[in-house]
Amino acid sequence: MRRRCSRVLLRGSDPPWCRTRGARAARAAGSGAFRPPRGRDAPTLPLTRWRTTGHRDEGRRPGVATDEGPAAAASAPSAPSPPPAPGAADPQLDRVAALAARVLDAPVGLVSLLEGEVELLPGVAGLPEPWATTRTVAREHAICRHVVAGGRALAVPDAREHPLMSGSRAVQALGLVGYLGLPVTDDHGRVLGAVCVGDRRRRDWTPEETALLADLTSLGADRVRLVALRTAADALRRGDAAGRVLQRSLLTELPAHPLPGVALAVDYRPAQGSLQVGGDWYDAFPLPDGRLALVVGDVVGHDVEAAAVMGQMRSLLRGAAYHPHDRPSQVLERLDTSSTGLGLDTLATCVYAELDVTGAAPELHLSNAGHPPPLLVRSDGSCAFLAARDTDVLLGLGRGRRQDLGVPLGPGDRVLLYSDGLVEARDRTLDEGLARLLRAAPAGARGPLAAWVRGVAGRLLAPQPVDDAVLLAVGLERPAGAR
């Protein structure tokens, strides 16, 4: 016997992949297997993929015809079309919405996704402007948000009398009265969106109509899931692009000629597998009395918000430092006071240093707010961390006594400021990371400053670091002909 399948008869505009799907839910409704209470929330329907069956057609349902010819299956596309960009129309879901509206004799059909603060409408039928073009509705006015929030079918005879929908601007603008919607879930049961129809008159939805919409929802469920995945991926890409733009805008361009006989070099390596922007920052700028300010800091967090706070901290520190003859500890105290007073409400570590070459011998003065200690590399290759006996508290923990530390420098000496991403890792302690830095620093220390910084980073960091890392170095040039 030739196998036969129950199929919904579609017109030429309907998706070919719908044409060989069964309608078992509708038949089950007719046999009494599904009976939602009228005018109230209907129970959740499993949104599974229907398989073709060998059952004979048991009679035409109201508003549905049957088609047993092979033409529909033959016209199925060889490959699915790519999902649209967020807020854009999806032709296949447009046809699902049109099919739902036509089969259920409703003027409006929708396929919706909730994404952040908006409801996206990749599939619409009978929707007026501007929604037909914009394909978005604010979340608080989303038509299908109650279906998504409840995770179950919703049958509303009259939205004007329904406590959840009577105040919806979208319902009022569209003039919707009768409403029927069912959720679409992903493979883990998370509700992604809904397929719904709306009428401009009262509708006492029957169990057969609810089952029909469940059947049609299952037809489009895979496509909705695909569009939802694409939407989420696009959101991540947009966030990544925004992070990159923000990162580039916040990275400091080092002064080309900071001071006579002084060189600067930096290596900034963002963490991989994230938005590639975080709370680490560096800075170098001249002060009005001829000194050179050097900064490396780290705001708690590894996202765009941390980067935004970092930008504010950098600006505040520049303002706090622009006072002649203040000690570095006073600069950090001023930064702490202003950031707290302005409500930044964040924690940060920071080392702030000033290089002074105006005296008889160059000197570096610094103050450290809970940051890893700078590393001094002498011209003979010997190394030492520049750390006070007691560590000062982080920025954002309230005012406390901050210390100053000074060290004389000679020709060929260089100092490395860095963030904790250079020395900390999950598989080793901070002390072990600092010891690795001591061993790696002498190599190449007589060469060009920029090449030395890159070498230190290359020896200590993985090719794809899991944390941001900043290296900022300042060096005093050697006399001509010196080795």
C-alpha positions in Angstrom: 0.0 0.0 0.0 1.3 3.5 -0.9 2.1 5.5 2.2 0.1 8.6 2.6 0.6 11.7 4.7 -1.7 14.2 6.1 -0.7 17.6 4.9 -2.0 21.1 5.1 -2.8 22.6 1.7 -0.6 25.7 1.2 -0.6 28.2 -1.5 2.5 29.1 -3.6 3.7 31.7 -1.1 3.9 29.2 1.8 7.2 27.6 2.7 7.7 24.3 0.9 9.2 22.7 4.0 5.7 23.1 5.6 4.0 21.0 3.0 4.9 17.5 4.1 4.3 18.1 7.8 1.5 16.2 9.6 -1.3 17.7 11.7 -1.7 15.2 14.4 -2.2 17.8 17.1 -5.3 19.1 15.3 -6.7 15.6 15.0 -5.9 14.9 18.6 -7.9 18.0 19.5 -10.9 16.6 17.6 -10.7 13.4 19.5 -10.8 15.1 22.9 -7.1 14.7 23.7 -6.7 18.4 24.2 -9.3 20.6 25.9 -8.1 24.0 27.2 -10.6 25.9 29.2 -12.2 28.6 27.0 -11.2 32.2 27.7 -8.4 31.3 30.0 -4.7 30.4 29.7 -4.4 27.2 27.7 -1.9 24.5 28.9 1.6 24.3 27.3 1.8 22.4 24.1 5.0 20.4 23.3 6.6 22.0 20.3 8.1 18.9 18.7 8.8 18.2 15.0 6.0 16.2 13.4 6.9 13.2 11.3 4.9 12.1 8.2 2.7 9.2 9.1 0.9 6.4 7.2 -2.5 7.4 8.7 -5.3 8.1 6.3 -6.9 11.5 6.4 -9.7 11.4 8.9 -11.7 14.2 7.3 -11.2 17.8 6.6 -11.1 20.2 9.5 -12.8 23.6 9.3 -10.6 25.9 7.3 -8.1 23.2 6.3 -7.9 21.3 3.1 -5.9 18.2 2.3 -3.4 17.6 -0.6 -2.0 14.2 -1.4 0.0 15.1 -4.5 3.8 14.9 -4.7 4.3 18.4 -6.1 4.6 20.1 -2.7 7.4 17.8 -1.5 9.2 18.1 -4.9 9.4 21.9 -4.5 11.2 21.8 -1.2 14.5 23.9 -1.2 17.7 22.0 -1.3 19.2 24.1 1.5 17.7 26.5 4.1 18.2 30.2 3.5 20.3 32.0 6.0 18.5 33.7 8.9 18.1 37.5 8.7 19.7 40.2 10.7 18.0 41.3 13.9 14.9 43.3 13.3 14.8 42.2 9.6 12.1 40.2 7.9 12.5 36.4 7.5 10.7 35.3 4.4 10.1 31.8 5.8 8.7 33.1 9.1 6.6 35.7 7.2 4.9 32.7 5.5 4.4 30.9 8.8 2.7 34.1 10.1 0.6 34.4 7.0 -0.3 30.7 7.1 -1.4 31.0 10.8 -3.5 34.0 10.0 -5.2 32.4 7.0 -5.9 29.0 8.6 -7.3 30.6 11.7 -9.2 33.2 9.8 -7.5 36.1 11.6 -6.3 39.4 10.1 -2.9 39.4 12.0 -0.3 36.7 12.3 3.0 37.1 14.1 6.2 35.2 14.9 8.1 37.0 17.6 11.4 36.9 19.5 12.2 38.7 22.7 15.7 40.1 22.6 16.8 42.3 25.4 14.5 45.3 25.7 12.7 44.8 22.4 10.4 42.3 20.8 11.7 41.4 17.3 9.1 40.4 14.7 10.9 38.3 12.0 7.5 36.9 10.8 4.4 39.1 10.3 1.2 39.1 8.3 -1.4 41.9 8.3 0.7 44.2 10.4 0.5 47.9 9.6 3.2 50.5 9.5 5.5 51.3 11.2 5.8 47.8 12.6 5.8 46.1 9.3 9.0 47.9 8.4 10.8 48.3 11.7 9.9 44.8 12.9 10.5 45.8 16.5 8.3 46.7 19.5 9.4 47.9 22.9 9.5 45.1 25.4 7.0 46.7 27.8 4.5 46.9 24.9 5.3 43.6 23.3 2.3 41.7 22.1 3.6 38.2 22.8 5.6 38.9 26.0 2.9 37.4 28.2 3.2 34.1 26.3 7.0 34.2 26.7 6.9 35.1 30.3 4.3 32.4 31.2 5.9 29.8 28.9 2.5 28.5 28.0 -0.3 29.0 25.5 -2.5 32.0 26.0 -6.1 32.2 24.6 -7.8 35.6 25.1 -11.3 36.1 23.8 -11.3 39.9 24.4 -8.0 41.7 25.1 -9.9 44.8 26.2 -11.1 42.9 29.2 -7.9 40.9 29.9 -5.9 42.1 32.9 -2.5 41.6 31.2 -3.4 43.0 27.8 -5.9 45.7 28.2 -3.3 48.4 28.8 -0.9 47.4 26.0 -0.3 50.2 23.5 0.4 47.8 20.8 -2.9 46.0 21.3 -4.7 49.3 21.3 -2.8 50.6 18.2 -3.6 47.5 16.3 -7.2 47.3 17.5 -6.7 43.7 18.5 -9.5 42.0 20.5 -9.2 38.2 20.2 -5.7 36.9 20.7 -4.2 33.4 20.6 -0.4 32.7 21.1 1.9 29.8 21.8 5.5 29.7 22.9 8.5 28.5 21.0 11.3 26.9 23.0 14.9 25.9 22.4 16.2 22.4 22.9 16.7 23.1 26.6 13.1 24.3 27.2 14.0 28.0 27.3 11.2 30.1 25.8 12.5 32.1 22.8 9.4 33.7 21.4 5.9 33.0 20.2 3.7 32.4 17.3 0.4 34.2 17.6 -2.7 35.4 15.8 -4.9 38.4 16.5 -8.5 39.3 15.5 -10.3 42.6 15.6 -13.4 41.0 17.0 -14.1 38.8 20.0 -12.9 35.2 19.5 -13.9 32.3 21.7 -11.0 30.1 20.6 -11.8 26.5 20.3 -9.6 23.6 21.2 -9.3 22.7 17.6 -8.1 26.2 16.7 -5.5 26.1 19.5 -4.3 22.7 18.3 -4.0 24.0 14.8 -1.8 26.9 15.9 0.3 24.4 17.9 0.7 22.4 14.7 1.8 25.5 12.8 4.1 26.6 15.6 5.9 23.3 15.4 6.4 23.8 11.7 8.2 27.0 12.3 9.9 26.1 15.6 13.3 25.1 14.0 13.4 28.3 11.9 12.6 30.4 15.0 15.5 28.7 16.9 17.8 29.3 14.0 16.9 33.0 13.9 17.2 33.3 17.7 20.8 31.8 17.5 21.7 34.2 14.7 20.2 37.1 16.7 22.3 36.2 19.8 25.4 35.8 17.7 24.9 39.2 16.0 24.4 40.7 19.5 27.7 39.3 20.6 29.4 40.6 17.5 27.9 44.0 18.0 29.1 44.0 21.6 32.6 42.9 20.4 32.7 45.6 17.9 31.6 48.2 20.4 34.2 46.9 22.8 36.9 47.2 20.2 35.9 50.8 19.4 35.8 51.7 23.0 39.1 50.0 23.6 40.8 51.9 20.8 39.4 55.2 22.0 40.8 54.6 25.5 44.2 53.4 24.6 46.8 56.2 25.1 49.1 57.3 22.3 52.5 57.6 24.0 54.3 60.9 23.7 56.8 60.6 20.8 59.5 62.7 22.6 58.5 62.4 26.3 61.7 63.9 27.8 65.3 64.4 26.6 67.1 61.0 26.8 64.0 59.1 27.8 62.2 56.4 25.8 58.7 54.9 26.3 57.3 51.6 25.1 54.0 49.8 25.7 52.5 46.4 24.9 48.7 45.9 25.5 47.3 42.4 25.1 43.6 42.0 25.7 42.1 38.7 26.9 40.9 36.4 24.2 37.4 34.9 24.1 35.7 38.0 25.6 34.8 41.4 24.3 38.6 42.0 24.2 38.3 45.1 26.4 38.4 45.4 30.1 39.5 47.5 33.0 43.2 47.6 32.5 44.7 51.0 31.4 47.9 52.7 31.0 48.9 56.4 30.5 51.9 58.6 30.0 51.8 62.4 29.8 54.0 65.4 30.6 53.4 67.5 33.7 53.6 71.3 33.7 56.8 71.3 35.8 58.8 69.1 33.4 58.2 65.7 35.0 56.7 62.7 33.1 53.7 60.9 34.6 53.4 57.2 34.1 50.3 55.1 35.1 49.1 51.5 34.9 45.8 50.7 36.6 43.2 48.0 36.7 39.5 48.5 37.3 37.6 45.5 38.6 35.7 43.8 35.8 36.3 42.5 32.3 33.5 44.0 30.2 32.5 47.1 28.4 31.2 48.6 31.7 34.6 48.2 33.3 36.2 49.8 30.3 33.9 52.8 30.6 34.7 53.2 34.3 38.4 52.8 33.4 38.1 55.7 31.0 36.6 57.9 33.7 39.3 56.9 36.1 42.0 57.8 33.6 40.5 61.2 33.0 40.2 61.9 36.7 43.8 60.8 37.4 45.0 63.2 34.7 43.2 66.0 36.3 44.5 65.0 39.8 48.1 64.8 38.6 48.1 68.3 36.9 49.3 70.1 40.1 52.9 71.1 40.2 55.1 69.7 43.0 52.5 67.3 44.4 53.8 63.9 45.6 52.4 60.8 43.8 50.7 59.7 47.0 48.7 63.0 47.0 47.7 62.4 43.4 46.2 59.0 44.3 44.5 60.4 47.3 42.9 63.1 45.2 41.9 60.5 42.6 40.3 58.4 45.4 38.4 61.3 46.7 37.1 62.5 43.4 36.1 59.0 42.1 34.2 58.3 45.3 32.6 61.7 45.4 31.4 61.4 41.8 29.8 58.0 42.6 31.9 55.7 40.4 31.4 53.0 43.0 34.3 50.8 41.8 37.4 49.2 43.1 40.7 49.7 41.2 44.4 49.1 41.7 46.9 51.7 40.3 50.5 52.5 40.3 51.3 56.2 39.6 54.9 57.3 39.0 56.7 60.5 38.0 60.0 60.6 36.3 62.1 63.7 37.1 65.1 64.5 35.0 65.5 68.1 35.9 67.8 67.6 38.8 71.4 66.5 39.0 70.4 62.8 38.6 67.2 61.4 37.2 64.8 60.1 39.9 61.6 58.1 39.8 58.9 58.7 42.5 55.8 56.5 42.8 52.9 55.5 44.9 51.1 52.2 44.7 47.4 51.5 45.4 47.3 47.7 45.7 48.9 47.1 42.3 51.8 44.7 41.5 55.1 46.4 42.1 57.0 48.0 39.2 60.2 46.3 38.2 63.5 48.1 38.0 66.1 46.7 35.6 69.5 48.2 35.9 71.9 48.7 33.0 74.0 45.7 34.3 70.9 43.4 34.1 70.2 43.3 37.8 66.5 43.5 38.8 64.5 44.5 41.8 60.9 45.3 42.5 60.0 48.8 43.7 57.8 48.1 46.6 57.2 49.7 50.0 57.2 47.6 53.1 53.4 47.7 53.5 51.0 47.6 50.6 48.6 50.5 50.3 44.9 49.9 50.0 43.0 49.8 46.7 41.2 52.8 45.3 37.6 52.8 46.3 38.1 51.4 49.8 38.2 54.8 51.6 41.0 57.1 52.4 44.0 55.7 54.1 47.7 56.6 54.4 49.5 56.3 51.1 53.2 56.0 50.8 55.8 57.4 48.4 58.8 55.6 47.1 61.8 57.2 45.3 64.7 55.6 43.4 67.6 57.2 41.5 68.1 56.1 37.9 71.2 56.0 35.7 71.9 55.7 32.0 70.6 52.4 30.6 68.2 51.8 33.5 64.6 50.9 32.7 61.4 50.5 34.8 58.5 48.3 33.9 55.0 49.0 35.0 52.5 46.2 34.3 49.1 44.8 35.2 48.4 41.6 37.1 47.6 39.7 33.8 51.3 39.5 33.2 52.1 37.6 36.4 48.9 36.0 37.6 47.4 32.8 36.3 45.1 30.1 37.5 47.9 27.5 37.7 50.4 29.5 39.7 50.5 31.9 42.6 51.4 35.6 42.4 54.8 35.0 44.0 55.5 32.4 41.3 54.5 34.8 38.6 56.7 37.6 40.0 59.6 35.1 40.2 59.1 34.3 36.5 59.2 38.0 35.7 62.5 38.4 37.5 64.0 35.6 35.5 62.6 36.8 32.1 63.4 40.5 32.5 67.2 40.5 32.0 67.1 38.9 28.6 67.4 41.6 25.9 67.5 44.4 28.5 70.4 46.1 26.6 68.5 46.2 23.3 65.8 48.6 22.1 63.1 49.3 24.7 60.1 48.3 22.5 61.7 45.0 21.5 62.5 44.2 25.1 58.9 44.8 26.2 57.6 42.6 23.5 60.1 39.9 24.5 59.1 40.0 28.1 55.4 39.7 27.1 56.1 36.9 24.7 58.1 34.9 27.3 55.5 35.2 30.0 52.1 35.3 28.3 50.2 32.5 26.5 49.4 33.1 22.8 45.8 33.7 23.8 45.9 35.2 27.3 42.9 34.6 29.5 43.3 38.1 31.2 44.2 41.5 29.9 47.9 42.4 30.2 49.5 45.8 30.0 53.3 46.5 30.0 54.5 50.1 30.1 58.3 50.7 30.2 60.3 53.8 30.6 64.1 53.8 29.9 67.0 56.1 30.1 69.2 56.1 27.0 72.7 54.9 27.2 75.5 57.3 26.2 76.6 56.9 22.6 79.1 54.1 22.3 78.3 52.5 25.7 77.7 48.8 25.9 
